[in-house]
Structure formats: C-alpha cells, structure tokens
C-alpha cells in the first residue's frame, strides 16, 4: 500500500507569503492546508484530519503562532512545529528555537524551508532534539553488544553541555523508582529538586504508573524509550521531551533521563502547571539501537 503524503498546516497572515509557501510545499509532494490566521488554523486543526507538521508565523493579529502550536501539540504531542518570523525582537527572544532550527528567520529561502521540513518529517525525534541526540549517541557509543553502558562512563562522557539536562533514577527496593540526582536545568524547569523522592510522588496515580512502567521496561529490555508529553491547563502549556537510557551499575541498573522542556507562551514551571491538574497527552517511541541492516 502506498504511504500517504505528509500533511502540513501553513499559517501565515500575509497572503502572498502564504500562497508562495503553500504552492512550494504542494509541489514538494506534501498535502498542504492553508490558514490565514491563528483562529482559522485552530478551526482546521479541530476539523481534522491530523497534521504531521505546523509551519506558522509567530506574529499575527489575534492568536499568534505559539497559540497555534499549543493547540496542535495538545491534540498530538508528536506534531512537529516550525516557526517563522521577520521580527528581530522575536528572533532574539526565541534564540533557543533559532539554534535548534525550529525558527526560520524571514525572508527564508524555499530550498532551506523544504530541507528543514524534510528533516523534521523523516528524522527520528531523538535525533531532532540536540540534547537528546547527544545523550543518545554517547549512550550508544559506550554500550557493548546488547548490554547497557556503565553508568560511570556515561556520566563522565556526558559531562559537557548535556549533564544539566540529565536525571538519574534508581529502582526503589520498596517498589517503584526514586530520583537520585537531577541536573540544574531540569530542576529549574520542574520548579523543585526531587533528589531522594519517589518518582510520581506528586502526580496523579495514572501518570506515576505510566512513568514507572516505562522505567521498568527500559531496564528490563536495555533499550531506550523516547517520550513526548504535553501538559495543558487553561492558563499554561508545557511540553517536554524525554529519553530514557538504561545504564549498568553496581546495584544492577539505573535510568538516565535526558529531558528538555518547552514552555509554550508561558513561564510556568511544571510544578505550577501540575497544581492545576492539567490534561496530559503522550507520544511514546521505543528505540531499537540495533536496527536490521537494509538488504
């Protein structure tokens, strides 16, 4: 059966720019949906079918591009988001998005747009997030055969820019799992240092079971697991990407979690969002570090 064309929602309030992008992406083989405002984009997201990627201007009258992204990932955390803007202040304020390649300055070249969208739609998610990519590649380089790499070697090798984004989690002899240490960036985004606390101790039981089941699976299979989650309240939306990496140590096994947060149009920490009992949606990808070679 022939694979369906990837579906892209293009959101742009300048008619000539919208027309150019839609025409180009259609010629590239994508199924393209056009929206001339944030409100129209949300209406089309709700009407379905689901989109694989949203390419949106940030600055628009009414609902801006971040609001569109919030609605898109609320429906499906796996949806890719690519922003664009011609405003220098937005480029400065959102420099991390620029550095990740998730914000294209205007005017952009159509060839560059096509290349980035192709990358976003064909690359595995753990390769698109720079922090997760570095952690995964270091984990894979240190493993021997099908085993989990030694924790001490992984920590030493990850001592560069990745360490602030890592958490280390141990099985609890009494059941479940417990945080041993959290990186400084994780503590800042969560809003608390959870070192020494049980995993899921401050979240609903269903979410605790979701996490502990995945941690147990990663340790038992010795395979990484990628998770994208979004937490939504009427006042805030926080998205997070996590990569669960099984490690070997003296006590048997532990988990290193590489994690980044995207506070979409909000400054709230995850703890502040959790206090409002958010809606949560997840996307899980189980990674085979030894995929079969192509024939």
Secondary structure, DSSP 8 states (H G I E B T S, - for coil): ------EEEEE-SSHHHHHHHHHHHHHTT-EEEEESSHHHHHHHHHHSS--SEEEEES--SSS-HHHHHHHHHHH-TT-EEEEEE--HHHHHHTHHHHHHT-EEESS--HHHHHHHHHHHHHS-HHHHSHHHHHHHHHHHHH--TTS-EEHHHHHHHTTTTTGGGEEEEEE-TTSSEEEEEE-HHHHHHHTS--TTSBTTTTS-HHHHHHHHHHHHHHHHHT--EEEEEEEE-SS-EEEEEEEEEEEE-TTS-EEEEEEEEEEET----HHHHHTT--EEEEEEEE--TT-----
